[in-house]
Structures are given as structure tokens and as C-alpha cells.
Amino acid sequence: MKKLENYECSYVFEKPAACGDKDEVLVIGHCLLNPLARVKGVKPVQPIDTQGANVIQLPCPEAMFFGMRRREITKDQLDHPAYRRFCREIFTHLADLLEDLAAGGVKIKILGVPKSPSCGVEITSVGGEPGKVKEFHHRHEKGPGVFMEEII
């Protein structure tokens, strides 16, 4: 593993409690808070205001599985046992935490990434020819992405 050379650590000062809903947690797709995780060239998403909210940021399965230099991909291409197993594995500990929170009466809200092949909730991208292509063609369809299917 390479040693990190460009990093900074800061102390987080304790602040008074924010006035958000204490009985709700917002589970957010990774790139909604960290646009650097998005596929290069994909237009940025609308910024999310999480001030005062209880937030859990999901990991980015595509960045973790394929790395940051990955190419555009669709749900059809991700829909295989190894990727689904990986998605379940990286979500397991969060699932345990969310289950424990829910048992304590906390409402869980999941906010996915529109049109994402992994984190789409209502719309995902499909298609994409296999093999070498000059142009990448895909379309958007109703339905969740692979990671969200595994979470649900």
C-alpha cells in the first residue's frame, strides 16, 4: 500500500446540537457529498444541504471496485455475482448500524444518485455495448441500480 503524503488532519470542535430531526437519519450516496468520486466527465449533481441532519454516507462501490480511473458503465455491465457480492460486503456493517437505529425508532431515509447504475433509486442507466466501441450508448430506465437493489 502506498503511503499517503498529501493529507491534513483537523480537530473537530464540539458544537451545540443542530436543530434537525433527531429521530431520522439520511443515508446518502457517496458522490452526493464527494463529487470527486464520480466518473470523470460526468456532470456534477445538485449540492445537498445536510446541515442539521443526521447523515451516513454510503461507500462508493464503483470507485472501490474499479478505482478512480474507471470508465462509464451501465447496470447491465455491473449485474454479475462478483459485483453484487462486493456491494453486499461493503454495506453489511452499515446495514447492522441502520437496523439497530431503526429498532430504536429512528426513521431511515435513503437518498440515491439519479441515473446511477449502482446508486440509482428510481432511475438507472442500462445498455452499453460490450467490447471496444467508439461511442458509448446507453439509456435511462425506471428502477434501482445494483447497489441499491442489494441495500433494499
C-alpha positions as CSV (number, residue, x, y, z in Angstrom):
1,M,0.0,0.0,0.0
2,K,1.3,3.5,-0.9
3,K,1.9,5.9,1.9
4,L,-0.4,9.0,1.9
5,E,1.7,12.1,1.5
6,N,-0.9,14.8,0.9
7,Y,-3.3,14.9,3.8
8,E,-4.3,17.1,6.7
9,C,-5.9,16.2,10.0
10,S,-8.1,18.6,11.9
11,Y,-9.7,18.5,15.3
12,V,-13.5,18.8,15.1
13,F,-14.7,21.2,17.7
14,E,-17.9,20.3,19.6
15,K,-20.8,22.5,18.5
16,P,-24.3,22.8,20.0
17,A,-26.7,20.3,18.6
18,A,-28.2,21.3,15.3
19,C,-32.0,21.6,15.0
20,G,-32.6,18.8,12.6
21,D,-35.0,15.8,13.2
22,K,-33.3,13.7,15.9
23,D,-35.3,10.6,15.0
24,E,-34.3,10.5,11.4
25,V,-31.0,9.6,9.6
26,L,-30.3,10.4,6.0
27,V,-28.3,7.7,4.2
28,I,-26.6,9.4,1.2
29,G,-25.0,8.1,-1.9
30,H,-21.2,8.8,-1.7
31,C,-20.8,11.2,-4.6
32,L,-23.6,13.4,-3.4
33,L,-21.2,14.6,-0.7
34,N,-17.9,13.8,-2.5
35,P,-18.2,14.7,-6.2
36,L,-14.5,13.6,-6.7
37,A,-15.8,10.0,-6.6
38,R,-17.9,10.5,-9.8
39,V,-16.8,9.2,-13.1
40,K,-14.6,11.8,-14.8
41,G,-16.6,13.9,-17.2
42,V,-20.0,13.2,-15.7
43,K,-21.8,16.4,-14.8
44,P,-21.9,17.2,-11.1
45,V,-25.0,16.6,-9.1
46,Q,-27.0,19.2,-7.3
47,P,-25.4,20.0,-3.9
48,I,-27.2,18.5,-0.9
49,D,-27.7,20.6,2.2
50,T,-27.2,18.3,5.1
51,Q,-26.8,21.0,7.7
52,G,-28.5,19.9,10.9
53,A,-29.3,16.4,9.6
54,N,-28.0,13.1,10.9
55,V,-26.1,11.8,7.9
56,I,-24.5,8.4,7.0
57,Q,-22.5,8.5,3.7
58,L,-22.6,5.3,1.8
59,P,-19.4,4.0,0.3
60,C,-18.9,4.3,-3.5
61,P,-19.0,0.7,-4.8
62,E,-17.9,1.6,-8.3
63,A,-14.8,3.6,-7.1
64,M,-13.9,0.9,-4.7
65,F,-14.4,-2.0,-7.1
66,F,-13.0,-0.3,-10.3
67,G,-10.9,2.6,-9.0
68,M,-10.9,6.2,-9.7
69,R,-9.8,5.9,-13.4
70,R,-12.8,3.8,-14.3
71,R,-14.9,4.3,-17.4
72,E,-18.6,4.9,-17.8
73,I,-20.6,1.7,-17.1
74,T,-24.3,0.6,-17.0
75,K,-26.3,-1.6,-14.7
76,D,-26.3,-4.4,-17.3
77,Q,-22.5,-4.4,-17.1
78,L,-22.4,-4.4,-13.3
79,D,-25.1,-7.0,-12.9
80,H,-22.9,-10.0,-12.1
81,P,-22.4,-12.1,-8.9
82,A,-19.0,-10.8,-8.0
83,Y,-20.1,-7.1,-8.0
84,R,-23.3,-7.9,-6.2
85,R,-21.4,-9.8,-3.5
86,F,-19.0,-6.9,-3.2
87,C,-21.9,-4.5,-2.7
88,R,-23.4,-6.7,0.0
89,E,-20.0,-6.9,1.7
90,I,-19.3,-3.2,1.8
91,F,-22.8,-2.5,3.1
92,T,-23.0,-5.2,5.8
93,H,-21.7,-3.1,8.7
94,L,-23.8,-0.1,7.7
95,A,-26.8,-2.4,7.5
96,D,-26.2,-3.6,11.1
97,L,-26.0,0.0,12.2
98,L,-29.1,1.1,10.4
99,E,-31.0,-2.0,11.7
100,D,-30.0,-1.0,15.2
101,L,-31.1,2.6,14.7
102,A,-34.4,1.5,13.2
103,A,-35.0,-0.8,16.2
104,G,-34.6,2.3,18.3
105,G,-37.3,4.2,16.4
106,V,-35.1,6.1,14.1
107,K,-36.6,6.7,10.6
108,I,-34.1,5.8,7.8
109,K,-34.2,7.8,4.6
110,I,-32.0,6.7,1.6
111,L,-31.0,9.3,-1.0
112,G,-29.6,7.7,-4.1
113,V,-27.9,9.1,-7.1
114,P,-30.2,9.7,-10.1
115,K,-29.4,7.6,-13.2
116,S,-26.5,5.8,-11.5
117,P,-26.0,2.1,-12.4
118,S,-25.2,1.4,-8.8
119,C,-26.8,4.1,-6.6
120,G,-29.9,5.0,-8.6
121,V,-33.1,4.6,-6.6
122,E,-35.8,5.3,-9.1
123,I,-33.9,5.6,-12.4
124,T,-30.7,3.8,-13.5
125,S,-28.7,3.6,-16.7
126,V,-28.8,0.5,-18.9
127,G,-27.4,-0.7,-22.2
128,G,-23.8,-0.1,-23.3
129,E,-22.4,-2.4,-25.9
130,P,-19.8,-5.0,-24.8
131,G,-16.4,-4.9,-26.4
132,K,-14.5,-2.0,-27.9
133,V,-16.7,0.9,-29.0
134,K,-16.0,4.4,-30.3
135,E,-19.1,5.8,-28.7
136,F,-20.8,4.7,-25.5
137,H,-24.6,4.5,-25.9
138,H,-26.9,3.9,-23.0
139,R,-30.4,4.9,-21.9
140,H,-32.2,5.5,-18.6
141,E,-34.9,3.3,-17.3
142,K,-37.1,3.2,-14.1
143,G,-35.7,1.0,-11.4
144,P,-32.9,0.9,-8.9
145,G,-29.2,0.4,-9.5
146,V,-27.3,-2.7,-8.4
147,F,-26.0,-1.3,-5.1
148,M,-29.5,0.0,-4.2
149,E,-31.0,-3.4,-5.1
150,E,-28.7,-5.1,-2.7
151,I,-29.4,-2.5,0.0
152,I,-33.2,-2.8,-0.4
